[in-house]
Amino acid sequence: MAVTFKWRQHIEAWQSSGLSQAEYCEQQQLNVRTFTARLSDYRKQPEADSVAFIPVQTEPAGGASAATPTTAAMVFTHVHGYRLELSSSVSARWVAELLRCLA
């Protein structure tokens, strides 16, 4: 079963909470059995399913004014905190090939 965004948020919050699953579920008013099932589904997902595209704002180097930010093409963020930031000058073909290689 695919893990929804809501369940990913709960799982990641639990992982960083320091609480047991039961404690977290009680605090969040979640069914422990459902949480355990979604956690199992989450752990079975291939790493490639955890890639997210996030729009970002960047400033040009050299102390440009914050009033004139430029938009970066994309940032890839892995659920374990790894980030890959690509400038808008990177070709879409190169990004597609990169994603094929990482899959």
Backbone as XML, in Angstrom:
<?xml version="1.0"?>
<chain id="A" units="angstrom">
  <residue number="1" name="MET">
    <atom name="N" x="0.848" y="-1.188" z="0.000"/>
    <atom name="CA" x="0.000" y="0.000" z="0.000"/>
    <atom name="C" x="0.889" y="1.246" z="0.000"/>
  </residue>
  <residue number="2" name="ALA">
    <atom name="N" x="0.523" y="2.245" z="-0.784"/>
    <atom name="CA" x="1.275" y="3.502" z="-0.809"/>
    <atom name="C" x="1.030" y="4.269" z="0.486"/>
  </residue>
  <residue number="3" name="VAL">
    <atom name="N" x="2.080" y="4.857" z="1.000"/>
    <atom name="CA" x="1.981" y="5.622" z="2.241"/>
    <atom name="C" x="1.631" y="7.062" z="1.877"/>
  </residue>
  <residue number="4" name="THR">
    <atom name="N" x="0.559" y="7.564" z="2.430"/>
    <atom name="CA" x="0.125" y="8.926" z="2.119"/>
    <atom name="C" x="1.042" y="9.947" z="2.784"/>
  </residue>
  <residue number="5" name="PHE">
    <atom name="N" x="0.947" y="11.174" z="2.312"/>
    <atom name="CA" x="1.734" y="12.271" z="2.858"/>
    <atom name="C" x="1.477" y="12.413" z="4.363"/>
  </residue>
  <residue number="6" name="LYS">
    <atom name="N" x="0.216" y="12.286" z="4.763"/>
    <atom name="CA" x="-0.148" y="12.402" z="6.185"/>
    <atom name="C" x="0.605" y="11.368" z="7.030"/>
  </residue>
  <residue number="7" name="TRP">
    <atom name="N" x="0.634" y="10.117" z="6.551"/>
    <atom name="CA" x="1.315" y="9.064" z="7.309"/>
    <atom name="C" x="2.823" y="9.240" z="7.290"/>
  </residue>
  <residue number="8" name="ARG">
    <atom name="N" x="3.376" y="9.726" z="6.176"/>
    <atom name="CA" x="4.818" y="10.029" z="6.146"/>
    <atom name="C" x="5.148" y="11.070" z="7.217"/>
  </residue>
  <residue number="9" name="GLN">
    <atom name="N" x="4.308" y="12.089" z="7.316"/>
    <atom name="CA" x="4.535" y="13.129" z="8.328"/>
    <atom name="C" x="4.501" y="12.538" z="9.731"/>
  </residue>
  <residue number="10" name="HIS">
    <atom name="N" x="3.524" y="11.687" z="9.993"/>
    <atom name="CA" x="3.429" y="11.061" z="11.321"/>
    <atom name="C" x="4.648" y="10.184" z="11.599"/>
  </residue>
  <residue number="11" name="ILE">
    <atom name="N" x="5.058" y="9.393" z="10.619"/>
    <atom name="CA" x="6.199" y="8.497" z="10.826"/>
    <atom name="C" x="7.466" y="9.291" z="11.083"/>
  </residue>
  <residue number="12" name="GLU">
    <atom name="N" x="7.701" y="10.332" z="10.297"/>
    <atom name="CA" x="8.903" y="11.150" z="10.478"/>
    <atom name="C" x="8.866" y="11.910" z="11.803"/>
  </residue>
  <residue number="13" name="ALA">
    <atom name="N" x="7.688" y="12.367" z="12.203"/>
    <atom name="CA" x="7.552" y="13.045" z="13.496"/>
    <atom name="C" x="7.823" y="12.065" z="14.637"/>
  </residue>
  <residue number="14" name="TRP">
    <atom name="N" x="7.285" y="10.844" z="14.518"/>
    <atom name="CA" x="7.543" y="9.819" z="15.545"/>
    <atom name="C" x="9.027" y="9.503" z="15.629"/>
  </residue>
  <residue number="15" name="GLN">
    <atom name="N" x="9.697" y="9.350" z="14.455"/>
    <atom name="CA" x="11.114" y="9.004" z="14.441"/>
    <atom name="C" x="11.961" y="10.049" z="15.163"/>
  </residue>
  <residue number="16" name="SER">
    <atom name="N" x="11.588" y="11.287" z="15.070"/>
    <atom name="CA" x="12.383" y="12.340" z="15.714"/>
    <atom name="C" x="11.880" y="12.689" z="17.114"/>
  </residue>
  <residue number="17" name="SER">
    <atom name="N" x="10.792" y="12.053" z="17.546"/>
    <atom name="CA" x="10.182" y="12.407" z="18.840"/>
    <atom name="C" x="10.864" y="11.788" z="20.053"/>
  </residue>
  <residue number="18" name="GLY">
    <atom name="N" x="11.502" y="10.632" z="19.867"/>
    <atom name="CA" x="12.079" y="9.933" z="21.014"/>
    <atom name="C" x="11.048" y="9.126" z="21.784"/>
  </residue>
  <residue number="19" name="LEU">
    <atom name="N" x="9.809" y="9.107" z="21.304"/>
    <atom name="CA" x="8.739" y="8.373" z="21.973"/>
    <atom name="C" x="8.634" y="6.954" z="21.404"/>
  </residue>
  <residue number="20" name="SER">
    <atom name="N" x="8.038" y="6.070" z="22.178"/>
    <atom name="CA" x="7.714" y="4.744" z="21.641"/>
    <atom name="C" x="6.543" y="4.927" z="20.674"/>
  </residue>
  <residue number="21" name="GLN">
    <atom name="N" x="6.290" y="3.918" z="19.861"/>
    <atom name="CA" x="5.155" y="4.001" z="18.947"/>
    <atom name="C" x="3.848" y="4.191" z="19.719"/>
  </residue>
  <residue number="22" name="ALA">
    <atom name="N" x="3.697" y="3.444" z="20.781"/>
    <atom name="CA" x="2.469" y="3.543" z="21.579"/>
    <atom name="C" x="2.300" y="4.934" z="22.177"/>
  </residue>
  <residue number="23" name="GLU">
    <atom name="N" x="3.389" y="5.490" z="22.708"/>
    <atom name="CA" x="3.316" y="6.838" z="23.298"/>
    <atom name="C" x="2.961" y="7.885" z="22.238"/>
  </residue>
  <residue number="24" name="TYR">
    <atom name="N" x="3.613" y="7.789" z="21.076"/>
    <atom name="CA" x="3.339" y="8.743" z="20.008"/>
    <atom name="C" x="1.882" y="8.636" z="19.564"/>
  </residue>
  <residue number="25" name="CYS">
    <atom name="N" x="1.409" y="7.407" z="19.371"/>
    <atom name="CA" x="0.034" y="7.200" z="18.925"/>
    <atom name="C" x="-0.975" y="7.727" z="19.941"/>
  </residue>
  <residue number="26" name="GLU">
    <atom name="N" x="-0.699" y="7.496" z="21.206"/>
    <atom name="CA" x="-1.591" y="8.009" z="22.246"/>
    <atom name="C" x="-1.625" y="9.535" z="22.212"/>
  </residue>
  <residue number="27" name="GLN">
    <atom name="N" x="-0.444" y="10.138" z="22.085"/>
    <atom name="CA" x="-0.341" y="11.599" z="22.040"/>
    <atom name="C" x="-1.087" y="12.179" z="20.835"/>
  </residue>
  <residue number="28" name="GLN">
    <atom name="N" x="-1.008" y="11.491" z="19.701"/>
    <atom name="CA" x="-1.599" y="11.989" z="18.455"/>
    <atom name="C" x="-3.004" y="11.418" z="18.195"/>
  </residue>
  <residue number="29" name="GLN">
    <atom name="N" x="-3.490" y="10.611" z="19.130"/>
    <atom name="CA" x="-4.798" y="9.963" z="19.010"/>
    <atom name="C" x="-4.901" y="9.124" z="17.729"/>
  </residue>
  <residue number="30" name="LEU">
    <atom name="N" x="-3.869" y="8.284" z="17.526"/>
    <atom name="CA" x="-3.818" y="7.383" z="16.387"/>
    <atom name="C" x="-3.982" y="5.950" z="16.864"/>
  </residue>
  <residue number="31" name="ASN">
    <atom name="N" x="-4.543" y="5.109" z="16.026"/>
    <atom name="CA" x="-4.651" y="3.693" z="16.325"/>
    <atom name="C" x="-3.260" y="3.067" z="16.156"/>
  </residue>
  <residue number="32" name="VAL">
    <atom name="N" x="-2.764" y="2.402" z="17.189"/>
    <atom name="CA" x="-1.413" y="1.835" z="17.171"/>
    <atom name="C" x="-1.263" y="0.798" z="16.065"/>
  </residue>
  <residue number="33" name="ARG">
    <atom name="N" x="-2.262" y="-0.048" z="15.878"/>
    <atom name="CA" x="-2.183" y="-1.078" z="14.837"/>
    <atom name="C" x="-2.114" y="-0.454" z="13.441"/>
  </residue>
  <residue number="34" name="THR">
    <atom name="N" x="-2.889" y="0.597" z="13.225"/>
    <atom name="CA" x="-2.850" y="1.285" z="11.934"/>
    <atom name="C" x="-1.487" y="1.934" z="11.731"/>
  </residue>
  <residue number="35" name="PHE">
    <atom name="N" x="-0.970" y="2.574" z="12.770"/>
    <atom name="CA" x="0.347" y="3.205" z="12.683"/>
    <atom name="C" x="1.414" y="2.164" z="12.343"/>
  </residue>
  <residue number="36" name="THR">
    <atom name="N" x="1.372" y="1.028" z="13.024"/>
    <atom name="CA" x="2.347" y="-0.036" z="12.785"/>
    <atom name="C" x="2.247" y="-0.553" z="11.348"/>
  </residue>
  <residue number="37" name="ALA">
    <atom name="N" x="1.039" y="-0.687" z="10.841"/>
    <atom name="CA" x="0.850" y="-1.147" z="9.458"/>
    <atom name="C" x="1.405" y="-0.126" z="8.468"/>
  </residue>
  <residue number="38" name="ARG">
    <atom name="N" x="1.135" y="1.164" z="8.693"/>
    <atom name="CA" x="1.658" y="2.206" z="7.796"/>
    <atom name="C" x="3.178" y="2.289" z="7.892"/>
  </residue>
  <residue number="39" name="LEU">
    <atom name="N" x="3.737" y="2.088" z="9.077"/>
    <atom name="CA" x="5.188" y="2.090" z="9.257"/>
    <atom name="C" x="5.807" y="0.930" z="8.474"/>
  </residue>
  <residue number="40" name="SER">
    <atom name="N" x="5.171" y="-0.222" z="8.512"/>
    <atom name="CA" x="5.647" y="-1.375" z="7.760"/>
    <atom name="C" x="5.627" y="-1.081" z="6.260"/>
  </residue>
  <residue number="41" name="ASP">
    <atom name="N" x="4.543" y="-0.480" z="5.777"/>
    <atom name="CA" x="4.446" y="-0.093" z="4.368"/>
    <atom name="C" x="5.537" y="0.909" z="4.007"/>
  </residue>
  <residue number="42" name="TYR">
    <atom name="N" x="5.755" y="1.869" z="4.887"/>
    <atom name="CA" x="6.766" y="2.913" z="4.682"/>
    <atom name="C" x="8.161" y="2.302" z="4.544"/>
  </residue>
  <residue number="43" name="ARG">
    <atom name="N" x="8.460" y="1.343" z="5.394"/>
    <atom name="CA" x="9.785" y="0.702" z="5.372"/>
    <atom name="C" x="9.979" y="-0.180" z="4.146"/>
  </residue>
  <residue number="44" name="LYS">
    <atom name="N" x="8.901" y="-0.659" z="3.536"/>
    <atom name="CA" x="8.985" y="-1.505" z="2.357"/>
    <atom name="C" x="9.141" y="-0.708" z="1.068"/>
  </residue>
  <residue number="45" name="GLN">
    <atom name="N" x="8.889" y="0.598" z="1.116"/>
    <atom name="CA" x="8.956" y="1.402" z="-0.097"/>
    <atom name="C" x="10.394" y="1.556" z="-0.564"/>
  </residue>
  <residue number="46" name="PRO">
    <atom name="N" x="10.600" y="1.519" z="-1.875"/>
    <atom name="CA" x="11.945" y="1.761" z="-2.398"/>
    <atom name="C" x="12.361" y="3.199" z="-2.103"/>
  </residue>
  <residue number="47" name="GLU">
    <atom name="N" x="13.662" y="3.398" z="-1.982"/>
    <atom name="CA" x="14.196" y="4.727" z="-1.684"/>
    <atom name="C" x="13.745" y="5.776" z="-2.691"/>
  </residue>
  <residue number="48" name="ALA">
    <atom name="N" x="13.579" y="5.388" z="-3.955"/>
    <atom name="CA" x="13.203" y="6.349" z="-4.994"/>
    <atom name="C" x="11.847" y="6.984" z="-4.707"/>
  </residue>
  <residue number="49" name="ASP">
    <atom name="N" x="10.967" y="6.293" z="-3.946"/>
    <atom name="CA" x="9.663" y="6.855" z="-3.623"/>
    <atom name="C" x="9.757" y="8.017" z="-2.655"/>
  </residue>
  <residue number="50" name="SER">
    <atom name="N" x="10.908" y="8.226" z="-2.056"/>
    <atom name="CA" x="11.034" y="9.268" z="-1.050"/>
    <atom name="C" x="11.591" y="10.571" z="-1.596"/>
  </residue>
  <residue number="51" name="VAL">
    <atom name="N" x="11.690" y="10.706" z="-2.907"/>
    <atom name="CA" x="12.195" y="11.934" z="-3.512"/>
    <atom name="C" x="11.066" y="12.945" z="-3.576"/>
  </residue>
  <residue number="52" name="ALA">
    <atom name="N" x="11.362" y="14.179" z="-3.231"/>
    <atom name="CA" x="10.363" y="15.238" z="-3.290"/>
    <atom name="C" x="10.926" y="16.446" z="-4.021"/>
  </residue>
  <residue number="53" name="PHE">
    <atom name="N" x="10.091" y="17.123" z="-4.782"/>
    <atom name="CA" x="10.479" y="18.354" z="-5.452"/>
    <atom name="C" x="9.971" y="19.516" z="-4.620"/>
  </residue>
  <residue number="54" name="ILE">
    <atom name="N" x="10.862" y="20.467" z="-4.349"/>
    <atom name="CA" x="10.509" y="21.591" z="-3.499"/>
    <atom name="C" x="10.920" y="22.887" z="-4.182"/>
  </residue>
  <residue number="55" name="PRO">
    <atom name="N" x="9.983" y="23.813" z="-4.447"/>
    <atom name="CA" x="10.368" y="25.094" z="-5.037"/>
    <atom name="C" x="11.145" y="25.923" z="-4.014"/>
  </residue>
  <residue number="56" name="VAL">
    <atom name="N" x="12.160" y="26.620" z="-4.464"/>
    <atom name="CA" x="12.980" y="27.413" z="-3.548"/>
    <atom name="C" x="13.260" y="28.784" z="-4.138"/>
  </residue>
  <residue number="57" name="GLN">
    <atom name="N" x="13.649" y="29.713" z="-3.298"/>
    <atom name="CA" x="14.110" y="31.031" z="-3.699"/>
    <atom name="C" x="15.589" y="31.125" z="-3.336"/>
  </residue>
  <residue number="58" name="THR">
    <atom name="N" x="16.414" y="31.653" z="-4.232"/>
    <atom name="CA" x="17.833" y="31.816" z="-3.950"/>
    <atom name="C" x="18.250" y="33.246" z="-4.227"/>
  </residue>
  <residue number="59" name="GLU">
    <atom name="N" x="19.372" y="33.634" z="-3.665"/>
    <atom name="CA" x="19.968" y="34.941" z="-3.938"/>
    <atom name="C" x="21.233" y="34.742" z="-4.734"/>
  </residue>
  <residue number="60" name="PRO">
    <atom name="N" x="21.477" y="35.584" z="-5.727"/>
    <atom name="CA" x="22.737" y="35.478" z="-6.447"/>
    <atom name="C" x="23.905" y="35.747" z="-5.503"/>
  </residue>
  <residue number="61" name="ALA">
    <atom name="N" x="25.063" y="35.143" z="-5.781"/>
    <atom name="CA" x="26.251" y="35.378" z="-4.966"/>
    <atom name="C" x="26.651" y="36.845" z="-5.068"/>
  </residue>
  <residue number="62" name="GLY">
    <atom name="N" x="27.322" y="37.328" z="-4.070"/>
    <atom name="CA" x="27.801" y="38.701" z="-4.096"/>
    <atom name="C" x="26.922" y="39.664" z="-3.337"/>
  </residue>
  <residue number="63" name="GLY">
    <atom name="N" x="26.040" y="39.146" z="-2.501"/>
    <atom name="CA" x="25.254" y="40.017" z="-1.626"/>
    <atom name="C" x="24.165" y="40.795" z="-2.328"/>
  </residue>
  <residue number="64" name="ALA">
    <atom name="N" x="23.514" y="40.217" z="-3.307"/>
    <atom name="CA" x="22.427" y="40.902" z="-3.992"/>
    <atom name="C" x="21.295" y="41.175" z="-3.015"/>
  </residue>
  <residue number="65" name="SER">
    <atom name="N" x="20.506" y="42.124" z="-3.325"/>
    <atom name="CA" x="19.396" y="42.519" z="-2.470"/>
    <atom name="C" x="18.399" y="41.380" z="-2.311"/>
  </residue>
  <residue number="66" name="ALA">
    <atom name="N" x="17.861" y="41.248" z="-1.111"/>
    <atom name="CA" x="16.851" y="40.227" z="-0.852"/>
    <atom name="C" x="15.574" y="40.536" z="-1.615"/>
  </residue>
  <residue number="67" name="ALA">
    <atom name="N" x="15.422" y="41.758" z="-2.095"/>
    <atom name="CA" x="14.224" y="42.144" z="-2.834"/>
    <atom name="C" x="14.235" y="41.584" z="-4.254"/>
  </residue>
  <residue number="68" name="THR">
    <atom name="N" x="15.385" y="41.067" z="-4.719"/>
    <atom name="CA" x="15.473" y="40.543" z="-6.080"/>
    <atom name="C" x="15.968" y="39.102" z="-6.107"/>
  </residue>
  <residue number="69" name="PRO">
    <atom name="N" x="15.258" y="38.171" z="-5.418"/>
    <atom name="CA" x="15.703" y="36.774" z="-5.441"/>
    <atom name="C" x="15.438" y="36.143" z="-6.796"/>
  </residue>
  <residue number="70" name="THR">
    <atom name="N" x="16.215" y="35.109" z="-7.106"/>
    <atom name="CA" x="15.974" y="34.333" z="-8.315"/>
    <atom name="C" x="15.449" y="32.968" z="-7.891"/>
  </residue>
  <residue number="71" name="THR">
    <atom name="N" x="14.789" y="32.279" z="-8.778"/>
    <atom name="CA" x="14.216" y="30.977" z="-8.442"/>
    <atom name="C" x="15.141" y="29.868" z="-8.923"/>
  </residue>
  <residue number="72" name="ALA">
    <atom name="N" x="15.510" y="28.985" z="-8.013"/>
    <atom name="CA" x="16.303" y="27.812" z="-8.390"/>
    <atom name="C" x="15.377" y="26.842" z="-9.111"/>
  </residue>
  <residue number="73" name="ALA">
    <atom name="N" x="15.947" y="26.024" z="-9.970"/>
    <atom name="CA" x="15.138" y="25.075" z="-10.723"/>
    <atom name="C" x="14.498" y="24.053" z="-9.790"/>
  </residue>
  <residue number="74" name="MET">
    <atom name="N" x="15.292" y="23.434" z="-8.916"/>
    <atom name="CA" x="14.720" y="22.420" z="-8.038"/>
    <atom name="C" x="15.676" y="22.014" z="-6.926"/>
  </residue>
  <residue number="75" name="VAL">
    <atom name="N" x="15.093" y="21.461" z="-5.895"/>
    <atom name="CA" x="15.839" y="20.872" z="-4.786"/>
    <atom name="C" x="15.237" y="19.499" z="-4.548"/>
  </residue>
  <residue number="76" name="PHE">
    <atom name="N" x="16.084" y="18.474" z="-4.543"/>
    <atom name="CA" x="15.649" y="17.118" z="-4.229"/>
    <atom name="C" x="15.970" y="16.895" z="-2.759"/>
  </residue>
  <residue number="77" name="THR">
    <atom name="N" x="14.982" y="16.473" z="-1.981"/>
    <atom name="CA" x="15.191" y="16.215" z="-0.566"/>
    <atom name="C" x="14.781" y="14.785" z="-0.254"/>
  </residue>
  <residue number="78" name="HIS">
    <atom name="N" x="15.692" y="14.041" z="0.328"/>
    <atom name="CA" x="15.453" y="12.658" z="0.709"/>
    <atom name="C" x="14.881" y="12.637" z="2.118"/>
  </residue>
  <residue number="79" name="VAL">
    <atom name="N" x="14.087" y="11.625" z="2.446"/>
    <atom name="CA" x="13.489" y="11.552" z="3.781"/>
    <atom name="C" x="14.533" y="11.502" z="4.889"/>
  </residue>
  <residue number="80" name="HIS">
    <atom name="N" x="15.762" y="11.079" z="4.562"/>
    <atom name="CA" x="16.811" y="11.021" z="5.572"/>
    <atom name="C" x="17.623" y="12.313" z="5.631"/>
  </residue>
  <residue number="81" name="GLY">
    <atom name="N" x="17.147" y="13.368" z="4.960"/>
    <atom name="CA" x="17.776" y="14.671" z="5.068"/>
    <atom name="C" x="18.789" y="15.026" z="3.997"/>
  </residue>
  <residue number="82" name="TYR">
    <atom name="N" x="19.084" y="14.132" z="3.074"/>
    <atom name="CA" x="20.021" y="14.459" z="2.002"/>
    <atom name="C" x="19.371" y="15.457" z="1.064"/>
  </residue>
  <residue number="83" name="ARG">
    <atom name="N" x="20.150" y="16.427" z="0.576"/>
    <atom name="CA" x="19.615" y="17.439" z="-0.333"/>
    <atom name="C" x="20.498" y="17.560" z="-1.565"/>
  </residue>
  <residue number="84" name="LEU">
    <atom name="N" x="19.870" y="17.759" z="-2.702"/>
    <atom name="CA" x="20.569" y="18.027" z="-3.948"/>
    <atom name="C" x="19.911" y="19.255" z="-4.550"/>
  </residue>
  <residue number="85" name="GLU">
    <atom name="N" x="20.656" y="20.357" z="-4.609"/>
    <atom name="CA" x="20.131" y="21.597" z="-5.148"/>
    <atom name="C" x="20.707" y="21.812" z="-6.536"/>
  </residue>
  <residue number="86" name="LEU">
    <atom name="N" x="19.840" y="22.079" z="-7.503"/>
    <atom name="CA" x="20.261" y="22.278" z="-8.879"/>
    <atom name="C" x="19.855" y="23.668" z="-9.346"/>
  </residue>
  <residue number="87" name="SER">
    <atom name="N" x="20.761" y="24.330" z="-10.034"/>
    <atom name="CA" x="20.460" y="25.670" z="-10.533"/>
    <atom name="C" x="19.546" y="25.586" z="-11.748"/>
  </residue>
  <residue number="88" name="SER">
    <atom name="N" x="19.000" y="26.713" z="-12.124"/>
    <atom name="CA" x="18.099" y="26.746" z="-13.268"/>
    <atom name="C" x="18.836" y="26.517" z="-14.585"/>
  </residue>
  <residue number="89" name="SER">
    <atom name="N" x="20.170" y="26.531" z="-14.562"/>
    <atom name="CA" x="20.930" y="26.302" z="-15.793"/>
    <atom name="C" x="21.126" y="24.816" z="-16.101"/>
  </residue>
  <residue number="90" name="VAL">
    <atom name="N" x="20.749" y="23.929" z="-15.198"/>
    <atom name="CA" x="20.885" y="22.487" z="-15.418"/>
    <atom name="C" x="19.792" y="22.049" z="-16.386"/>
  </residue>
  <residue number="91" name="SER">
    <atom name="N" x="20.174" y="21.270" z="-17.402"/>
    <atom name="CA" x="19.196" y="20.858" z="-18.417"/>
    <atom name="C" x="18.240" y="19.802" z="-17.865"/>
  </residue>
  <residue number="92" name="ALA">
    <atom name="N" x="17.020" y="19.853" z="-18.344"/>
    <atom name="CA" x="15.995" y="18.893" z="-17.934"/>
    <atom name="C" x="16.397" y="17.473" z="-18.342"/>
  </residue>
  <residue number="93" name="ARG">
    <atom name="N" x="17.062" y="17.328" z="-19.479"/>
    <atom name="CA" x="17.518" y="16.001" z="-19.918"/>
    <atom name="C" x="18.524" y="15.415" z="-18.936"/>
  </residue>
  <residue number="94" name="TRP">
    <atom name="N" x="19.433" y="16.249" z="-18.444"/>
    <atom name="CA" x="20.432" y="15.784" z="-17.488"/>
    <atom name="C" x="19.747" y="15.332" z="-16.202"/>
  </residue>
  <residue number="95" name="VAL">
    <atom name="N" x="18.760" y="16.102" z="-15.740"/>
    <atom name="CA" x="18.041" y="15.732" z="-14.518"/>
    <atom name="C" x="17.292" y="14.422" z="-14.726"/>
  </residue>
  <residue number="96" name="ALA">
    <atom name="N" x="16.663" y="14.270" z="-15.894"/>
    <atom name="CA" x="15.942" y="13.022" z="-16.180"/>
    <atom name="C" x="16.903" y="11.833" z="-16.174"/>
  </residue>
  <residue number="97" name="GLU">
    <atom name="N" x="18.074" y="11.999" z="-16.767"/>
    <atom name="CA" x="19.072" y="10.917" z="-16.786"/>
    <atom name="C" x="19.559" y="10.612" z="-15.367"/>
  </residue>
  <residue number="98" name="LEU">
    <atom name="N" x="19.781" y="11.633" z="-14.572"/>
    <atom name="CA" x="20.184" y="11.453" z="-13.177"/>
    <atom name="C" x="19.138" y="10.631" z="-12.425"/>
  </residue>
  <residue number="99" name="LEU">
    <atom name="N" x="17.878" y="10.981" z="-12.583"/>
    <atom name="CA" x="16.809" y="10.252" z="-11.893"/>
    <atom name="C" x="16.720" y="8.802" z="-12.366"/>
  </residue>
  <residue number="100" name="ARG">
    <atom name="N" x="16.931" y="8.576" z="-13.670"/>
    <atom name="CA" x="16.938" y="7.189" z="-14.173"/>
    <atom name="C" x="18.077" y="6.400" z="-13.537"/>
  </residue>
  <residue number="101" name="CYS">
    <atom name="N" x="19.232" y="7.028" z="-13.405"/>
    <atom name="CA" x="20.403" y="6.345" z="-12.806"/>
    <atom name="C" x="20.188" y="6.052" z="-11.321"/>
  </residue>
  <residue number="102" name="LEU">
    <atom name="N" x="19.497" y="6.932" z="-10.633"/>
    <atom name="CA" x="19.277" y="6.755" z="-9.199"/>
    <atom name="C" x="18.156" y="5.791" z="-8.885"/>
  </residue>
  <residue number="103" name="ALA">
    <atom name="N" x="17.290" y="5.526" z="-9.851"/>
    <atom name="CA" x="16.118" y="4.657" z="-9.610"/>
    <atom name="C" x="16.531" y="3.226" z="-9.394"/>
  </residue>
</chain>
